[in-house]
């Protein structure tokens, strides 16, 4: 044990990792093939392709 002059050791606390929200794409799209997401004044388009893949574009 080392002497630290009577001071306690400082240990940085980390916040517990947040669990990401999970939502089905069908609920987001609600029957459509495209959804517009507004973020910080910009528009992003989430599209469902013919091959049932999701693409996010600005």
CORLIN-V855113 format. One line per field, one symbol per residue. ss: DSSP state (H for helix, E for strand, C for the rest). psi: psi as a letter, one per 30 degrees, with the letter a starting at -180 (. if undefined). burial: I if it has 9 or more other ideal C-beta (glycine too) atoms within 8 Angstrom, else O. Layout:
# CORLIN-V855113
ss = ???
psi = ???
burial = ???
This chain:
# CORLIN-V855113
ss = CCCCCCCCCCCCCCCCCCCCCCCCHHHHHCCCCEEEEEECCEEEEEEECCCCCEEEEC
psi = klkgggklkkkkkkkkkkkkkkkkeeeefhflgkkkkkjhglkkkjkklfghlkkkl.
burial = OOOOOOOOOOOOOOOOOOOOOOOOOOOIIOOOOIOOIOOOOOOIIIIIOOOOOOOOOO
